[in-house]
Amino acid sequence: MDSLLPPRPGSRQGPVQGRHVDKLDILPDELLKKQDEAYLAKHQLDALFGEILQGLVQEMPSDPVQFIIDSVQYGVDQAVQDKATGMPLHRKTRLLDLFRIIDKQGTGRISFRAMQQYANRYGGQTLGAEELGSIFSDFKPGSDNLITQDEFVRFFSRVSKTITNTQFEAMVKEMMS
């Protein structure tokens, strides 16, 4: 129970990594403030958090926690979320790269046949025509039965909402190799 109590005035404890409220040496507030400022400056955290906070207020993303995570990992400019899908720019960019690989003709649309050729070439041999057809219809192609970039991104925004950036990158990498 003694470990839960603050140290008695004048008592010394051994050095502690970081600061733990129960293990702090008694320091004047000004010295603590200087230590905090030095730490923030050394790691440029004040600028980082300022940029993230400014981005949050300007963008008002639909998923602010994901925006913060993406800002730390990729930078605020890549964390900006698409208003329609909520997908961060860094993910959308990777998906559009994948779309261009499938859309070999550069038409901005993917046909079932192009999807089938892609699946056969990149490890989709285990998918039969019926399974691939089901996946294709999940993209909700337009009346012309072609998938546009927007439909492609919208599909993957639903599919990838619950996965981490690391999982997303692994998924796209696997689909591209």
RODO-2510 file (C-alpha; in nm, 4 decimals, decimal comma):
residues 177
     n   res          X          Y          Z
     1     m     0,0000     0,0000     0,0000
     2     d     0,2947     0,2331     0,0655
     3     s     0,3799     0,2301    -0,3062
     4     l     0,0491     0,4014    -0,3788
     5     l     0,1299     0,6941    -0,1556
     6     p     0,3347     0,9903    -0,2766
     7     p     0,6929     1,0023    -0,1459
     8     r     0,7395     1,1766     0,1842
     9     p     0,9080     1,5173     0,1660
    10     g     1,2832     1,4746     0,1696
    11     s     1,2797     1,1024     0,0771
    12     r     1,4851     0,9897    -0,2259
    13     q     1,4001     0,7148    -0,4667
    14     g     1,6188     0,5577    -0,7348
    15     p     1,6190     0,6870    -1,0949
    16     v     1,3039     0,6045    -1,2898
    17     q     1,2672     0,5868    -1,6702
    18     g     1,0092     0,8501    -1,7647
    19     r     0,7926     0,9864    -1,4887
    20     h     0,5607     0,7821    -1,2775
    21     v     0,3400     0,9730    -1,0366
    22     d     0,4214     0,7430    -0,7449
    23     k     0,7967     0,7487    -0,8018
    24     l     0,8678     1,1150    -0,8680
    25     d     1,1326     1,3055    -0,6877
    26     i     0,9872     1,6206    -0,5463
    27     l     1,0814     1,8943    -0,7929
    28     p     0,9699     2,2532    -0,8103
    29     d     0,7001     2,3148    -1,0730
    30     e     0,9324     2,5357    -1,2787
    31     l     1,1953     2,2598    -1,3066
    32     l     0,9285     2,0079    -1,4129
    33     k     0,8003     2,2552    -1,6704
    34     k     1,1534     2,3048    -1,8107
    35     q     1,2086     1,9275    -1,8302
    36     d     0,8774     1,8837    -2,0116
    37     e     0,9544     2,1645    -2,2575
    38     a     1,3024     2,0240    -2,3250
    39     y     1,1599     1,6790    -2,3953
    40     l     0,8925     1,8161    -2,6314
    41     a     1,1485     2,0316    -2,8134
    42     k     1,4035     1,7502    -2,8423
    43     h     1,1505     1,5267    -3,0169
    44     q     0,9717     1,8134    -3,1977
    45     l     0,6437     1,6933    -3,0500
    46     d     0,5033     2,0404    -2,9992
    47     a     0,5211     2,1047    -3,3745
    48     l     0,3839     1,7583    -3,4577
    49     f     0,0887     1,7856    -3,2208
    50     g     0,0237     2,1417    -3,3330
    51     e     0,0102     2,0298    -3,6967
    52     i    -0,2166     1,7362    -3,6108
    53     l    -0,4500     1,9557    -3,4057
    54     q    -0,4649     2,2128    -3,6841
    55     g    -0,5427     1,9352    -3,9345
    56     l    -0,8189     1,7988    -3,7112
    57     v    -0,9850     2,1380    -3,6803
    58     q    -0,9526     2,2193    -4,0510
    59     e    -1,0536     1,8796    -4,1885
    60     m    -1,2985     1,7631    -3,9195
    61     p    -1,2479     1,4026    -4,0327
    62     s    -1,5220     1,1444    -3,9843
    63     d    -1,2739     0,9262    -3,7908
    64     p    -1,0532     1,1614    -3,5865
    65     v    -0,8596     0,8828    -3,4129
    66     q    -0,7637     0,7281    -3,7473
    67     f    -0,6691     1,0772    -3,8686
    68     i    -0,4300     1,1134    -3,5723
    69     i    -0,2784     0,7684    -3,6332
    70     d    -0,2363     0,8382    -4,0054
    71     s    -0,0895     1,1823    -3,9332
    72     v     0,1794     1,0310    -3,7122
    73     q     0,2553     0,7495    -3,9600
    74     y     0,2251     0,9302    -4,2936
    75     g     0,1914     1,3032    -4,2248
    76     v    -0,1164     1,5228    -4,2011
    77     d    -0,1412     1,5710    -4,5784
    78     q    -0,1712     1,1927    -4,6313
    79     a    -0,4163     1,1539    -4,3408
    80     v    -0,6843     1,3718    -4,5009
    81     q    -0,9993     1,1615    -4,5315
    82     d    -1,2216     1,1531    -4,8378
    83     k    -1,5525     1,3163    -4,7455
    84     a    -1,7625     1,0508    -4,9233
    85     t    -1,5839     0,7340    -4,8052
    86     g    -1,3776     0,8413    -4,5042
    87     m    -1,0737     0,6779    -4,6637
    88     p    -0,7398     0,8455    -4,5896
    89     l    -0,5453     0,9770    -4,8884
    90     h    -0,2525     0,7374    -4,8358
    91     r    -0,4866     0,4375    -4,8690
    92     k    -0,6774     0,5848    -5,1629
    93     t    -0,3496     0,6454    -5,3476
    94     r    -0,2436     0,2823    -5,3001
    95     l    -0,5818     0,1565    -5,4204
    96     l    -0,5704     0,3739    -5,7305
    97     d    -0,2256     0,2276    -5,8060
    98     l    -0,3827    -0,1190    -5,7819
    99     f    -0,6765    -0,0092    -5,9970
   100     r    -0,4356     0,1069    -6,2696
   101     i    -0,2643    -0,2341    -6,2663
   102     i    -0,5973    -0,4076    -6,3265
   103     d    -0,7135    -0,1458    -6,5797
   104     k    -0,4385    -0,2214    -6,8314
   105     q    -0,6173    -0,0284    -7,1078
   106     g    -0,6284     0,2877    -6,8972
   107     t    -1,0007     0,3379    -6,9524
   108     g    -1,0811     0,4232    -6,5911
   109     r    -1,3100     0,1197    -6,5745
   110     i    -1,2595    -0,2484    -6,4978
   111     s    -1,4567    -0,5203    -6,6703
   112     f    -1,5291    -0,8642    -6,5308
   113     r    -1,2859    -1,0050    -6,7859
   114     a    -1,0058    -0,7709    -6,6736
   115     m    -1,0729    -0,8707    -6,3125
   116     q    -1,0636    -1,2384    -6,4124
   117     q    -0,7326    -1,1951    -6,5966
   118     y    -0,5877    -1,0126    -6,2996
   119     a    -0,7080    -1,2789    -6,0544
   120     n    -0,5644    -1,5585    -6,2695
   121     r    -0,2303    -1,3827    -6,3002
   122     y    -0,1928    -1,2789    -5,9355
   123     g    -0,2784    -1,5967    -5,7502
   124     g    -0,6509    -1,6094    -5,8008
   125     q    -0,6443    -1,9500    -5,9659
   126     t    -0,8318    -2,0912    -5,6683
   127     l    -1,1253    -1,8604    -5,7434
   128     g    -1,3816    -2,0085    -5,9724
   129     a    -1,5876    -1,7985    -6,2115
   130     e    -1,8809    -1,8047    -5,9684
   131     e    -1,6772    -1,6790    -5,6709
   132     l    -1,5104    -1,4135    -5,8827
   133     g    -1,8507    -1,3097    -6,0175
   134     s    -1,9773    -1,2711    -5,6626
   135     i    -1,6783    -1,0560    -5,5694
   136     f    -1,7229    -0,8501    -5,8849
   137     s    -2,0883    -0,7858    -5,8025
   138     d    -1,9857    -0,6746    -5,4499
   139     f    -1,8108    -0,3814    -5,6176
   140     k    -2,1575    -0,2708    -5,7344
   141     p    -2,0611    -0,1983    -6,0958
   142     g    -2,2681     0,0547    -6,2859
   143     s    -2,5361    -0,0248    -6,5412
   144     d    -2,2599    -0,0760    -6,7996
   145     n    -2,1286    -0,3642    -6,5805
   146     l    -1,7920    -0,1894    -6,5402
   147     i    -1,6259    -0,0855    -6,2141
   148     t    -1,5136     0,2768    -6,1971
   149     q    -1,2326     0,4080    -5,9785
   150     d    -1,4892     0,5555    -5,7399
   151     e    -1,6729     0,2222    -5,7075
   152     f    -1,3396     0,0457    -5,6530
   153     v    -1,2358     0,2893    -5,3785
   154     r    -1,5829     0,2853    -5,2176
   155     f    -1,5763    -0,0975    -5,2026
   156     f    -1,2336    -0,1042    -5,0393
   157     s    -1,3260     0,1747    -4,7995
   158     r    -1,5965    -0,0554    -4,6597
   159     v    -1,3701    -0,3601    -4,6613
   160     s    -1,0712    -0,1892    -4,5000
   161     k    -1,2398     0,0222    -4,2296
   162     t    -1,1547    -0,2205    -3,9515
   163     i    -0,7965    -0,3077    -4,0424
   164     t    -0,4766    -0,1355    -3,9378
   165     n    -0,2469     0,0464    -4,1765
   166     t    -0,0020    -0,2438    -4,1551
   167     q    -0,2740    -0,4925    -4,2482
   168     f    -0,3926    -0,2658    -4,5293
   169     e    -0,0408    -0,2338    -4,6721
   170     a     0,0047    -0,6115    -4,6535
   171     m    -0,3266    -0,6659    -4,8332
   172     v    -0,2398    -0,4250    -5,1155
   173     k     0,1143    -0,5599    -5,1438
   174     e    -0,0194    -0,9131    -5,1747
   175     m    -0,2667    -0,8011    -5,4417
   176     m     0,0099    -0,6265    -5,6371
   177     s     0,2665    -0,9040    -5,6318
***
